[in-house]
């Protein structure tokens, strides 16, 4: 397992995809931040850094970037026969899934964090933080960032599942692109009409992002964040294993 993780990290560095994605995220972040300044800022009521940091966590733009990441990082392994080579060396399928999911999800979690951090930085430089920046605010930033990474790792695990379902680059990217759109549509339609569906969506990793930015979090809310992410990861990895075990690798 450890050797597979080292191999995945080496592959990630060799592909240089992280560098490309970071540049794309920073470009999107800058565009979004300056668009918000031009469109939403009112005289005497600018969008401060603290508010933009909180709002950016609920933006779905980064999910589209991660969709491309999942296709080129995991989906490509089926196209270029990397997975076939790993199986021929005697690696277990579950170890292959875990190693790829581990490196992908951790990387995705930090990539998605870059968006709110960049938007916040631009707005803070332009209009200020919006409050006295003291140790309490530093702890707020660290707490929201950490919980955001936890939730984003859970969401990224869903994309791992899609990659092992689709097994190539184009289909993986398309399905992952469609996921946040379908999630929003179902949540706003069926979720509003069927209470059980609405509750399930409310406890999802995507929906929990709007709660972690609150100034005060209860222990129960924090537990829900970790449970939501852990349950999502467990289901996604289990389904990935099922899809992979039923795949004939030639």
C-alpha positions in Angstrom: 0.0 0.0 0.0 2.7 2.5 1.0 4.7 1.8 -2.2 1.5 2.4 -4.2 0.9 5.7 -2.5 4.5 6.7 -3.3 4.0 5.7 -6.9 0.8 7.9 -7.0 2.6 10.9 -5.6 5.4 10.4 -8.2 2.8 10.2 -10.9 1.2 13.4 -9.7 4.4 15.3 -9.7 5.4 13.9 -13.2 2.0 14.9 -14.7 2.4 18.5 -13.5 -1.4 18.5 -13.3 -1.4 20.1 -9.9 0.5 23.1 -11.2 -2.0 23.5 -14.0 -4.9 23.2 -11.7 -3.5 25.7 -9.2 -3.0 28.2 -12.0 -6.6 27.6 -13.2 -8.0 27.9 -9.7 -6.1 31.2 -9.1 -7.3 32.6 -12.4 -10.9 31.6 -11.6 -10.6 33.0 -8.1 -9.2 36.3 -9.3 -11.9 36.6 -12.0 -14.6 35.8 -9.4 -13.2 38.2 -6.8 -13.0 41.2 -9.2 -16.4 40.4 -10.7 -17.9 40.4 -7.2 -16.2 43.7 -6.5 -17.6 45.3 -9.7 -21.1 43.8 -9.6 -21.9 43.5 -5.9 -20.0 46.1 -4.1 -22.1 49.1 -3.1 -20.8 52.5 -2.0 -20.3 52.4 1.7 -21.0 48.6 1.8 -18.1 46.7 0.2 -17.6 43.0 0.3 -15.1 42.4 3.0 -12.5 39.6 3.2 -14.3 37.8 6.0 -17.6 37.7 4.1 -16.1 36.6 0.8 -14.2 33.8 2.6 -17.4 32.4 4.0 -19.4 32.8 0.8 -16.7 31.2 -1.4 -17.1 27.8 0.3 -20.5 27.5 -1.2 -19.4 28.2 -4.8 -19.6 25.2 -7.0 -16.9 26.4 -9.5 -14.2 24.3 -7.9 -16.2 21.1 -8.3 -15.8 21.5 -12.1 -12.0 21.8 -11.7 -12.0 18.7 -9.6 -14.1 17.0 -12.2 -11.3 17.6 -14.7 -8.7 16.5 -12.1 -10.5 13.1 -11.6 -10.6 12.4 -15.3 -7.0 13.2 -16.0 -5.6 11.7 -12.8 -7.7 8.5 -12.3 -9.6 8.1 -15.6 -6.4 8.3 -17.6 -5.0 5.2 -15.7 -7.5 3.0 -17.4 -6.8 4.6 -20.9 -3.0 4.3 -20.6 -3.2 0.8 -19.0 -1.5 1.9 -15.8 -4.0 0.0 -13.8 -3.5 -3.1 -15.8 0.2 -2.9 -15.1 -0.4 -2.5 -11.4 -2.6 -5.6 -11.4 0.0 -7.6 -13.3 2.5 -6.8 -10.6 0.3 -8.5 -8.0 -1.3 -5.5 -6.3 -4.7 -6.0 -4.9 -7.6 -4.1 -6.4 -8.6 -2.6 -3.1 -5.0 -1.3 -2.5 -5.0 0.3 -5.9 -8.3 2.1 -5.1 -7.1 3.2 -1.6 -3.8 4.6 -2.9 -5.4 6.5 -5.8 -8.3 7.8 -3.6 -5.9 8.9 -0.8 -3.7 11.0 -3.1 -6.5 12.3 -5.2 -8.8 13.3 -2.3 -6.1 15.0 -0.2 -4.9 16.9 -3.3 -8.5 17.9 -4.2 -9.2 19.1 -0.7 -6.3 21.5 -0.7 -7.0 22.6 -4.3 -10.6 23.5 -3.4 -9.4 25.4 -0.4 -7.3 27.7 -2.6 -10.4 29.3 -4.1 -11.9 30.8 -0.9 -8.4 31.8 0.3 -7.5 33.6 -2.9 -10.9 35.4 -3.1 -10.6 36.4 0.5 -7.1 37.7 0.1 -8.1 39.9 -2.9 -11.1 41.3 -1.1 -9.1 41.8 2.1 -6.4 43.8 0.3 -9.1 45.9 -1.5 -11.5 46.5 1.4 -10.0 45.0 4.5 -10.9 42.0 6.6 -14.2 43.5 7.9 -13.4 43.1 11.6 -10.6 43.4 14.0 -8.1 40.8 12.9 -7.0 39.2 16.1 -6.2 35.7 17.3 -9.9 34.8 17.4 -10.1 35.6 13.7 -7.0 33.5 13.0 -8.6 30.6 14.8 -11.8 31.1 12.8 -9.8 30.9 9.5 -8.0 27.8 10.6 -11.2 26.1 11.9 -13.2 26.8 8.7 -10.3 25.8 6.5 -9.8 22.5 8.3 -13.5 21.6 8.3 -13.7 22.7 4.7 -10.9 20.4 3.7 -12.6 17.5 5.6 -15.9 18.0 3.7 -14.1 18.6 0.4 -12.2 15.3 0.8 -15.5 13.6 1.3 -16.9 15.1 -1.9 -13.8 14.3 -3.8 -14.3 10.6 -2.8 -17.5 10.6 -4.8 -15.5 11.6 -7.9 -13.2 8.6 -7.2 -16.3 6.4 -7.4 -17.3 8.0 -10.7 -13.8 7.5 -12.1 -13.9 3.8 -11.3 -17.4 3.6 -12.8 -16.6 5.3 -16.1 -13.0 4.0 -16.5 -11.9 6.6 -19.0 -11.2 10.4 -19.3 -14.2 11.8 -21.2 -16.9 9.9 -19.4 -15.4 10.6 -16.0 -15.2 14.3 -16.6 -18.7 14.5 -18.0 -20.3 12.5 -15.1 -18.4 14.5 -12.6 -19.4 17.8 -14.3 -23.0 16.8 -14.1 -22.9 15.8 -10.4 -23.1 19.2 -8.7 -25.7 20.4 -11.2 -27.9 17.3 -10.6 -27.3 17.7 -6.9 -28.6 21.3 -6.9 -31.6 20.4 -9.1 -32.7 17.4 -7.0 -32.1 19.3 -3.7 -34.2 22.3 -4.9 -37.0 20.2 -6.3 -37.4 16.7 -4.8 -35.6 17.7 -1.6 -38.2 20.4 -1.0 -41.1 18.0 -1.5 -39.9 14.8 0.2 -38.8 15.4 3.7 -36.5 12.4 3.9 -34.7 13.3 0.7 -34.3 16.8 1.9 -32.8 15.7 5.2 -30.3 13.3 3.5 -29.2 16.2 1.2 -28.9 18.5 4.2 -26.4 16.2 5.8 -24.3 15.8 2.7 -20.8 17.1 2.5 -21.8 19.8 0.0 -24.7 21.1 2.1 -22.6 21.1 5.3 -20.2 23.7 3.8 -22.7 26.5 4.6 -22.6 25.6 8.3 -18.9 25.6 9.0 -18.6 29.3 8.3 -20.8 30.2 11.3 -19.1 32.1 14.0 -20.1 29.6 16.7 -20.2 25.9 16.0 -21.7 23.3 18.4 -20.0 20.0 19.0 -22.9 18.3 17.3 -22.4 20.3 14.2 -18.7 19.4 14.1 -19.5 15.7 14.6 -22.0 15.9 11.7 -19.2 17.3 9.5 -16.9 14.4 10.3 -19.7 11.8 10.1 -20.9 13.2 6.8 -17.4 13.0 5.3 -16.6 9.6 6.7 -19.8 8.0 5.6 -19.4 9.5 2.1 -15.9 8.2 1.9 -16.9 4.7 3.1 -19.8 4.5 0.6 -17.7 5.9 -2.3 -14.8 3.5 -1.7 -17.2 0.6 -1.3 -18.9 1.3 -4.6 -15.5 1.9 -6.3 -14.5 -1.5 -5.1 -17.7 -3.0 -6.4 -17.3 -1.4 -9.8 -13.6 -2.3 -10.0 -14.2 -5.9 -8.9 -16.7 -6.4 -11.7 -14.5 -5.0 -14.4 -12.7 -7.3 -16.7 -9.2 -5.8 -17.1 -7.5 -6.8 -20.4 
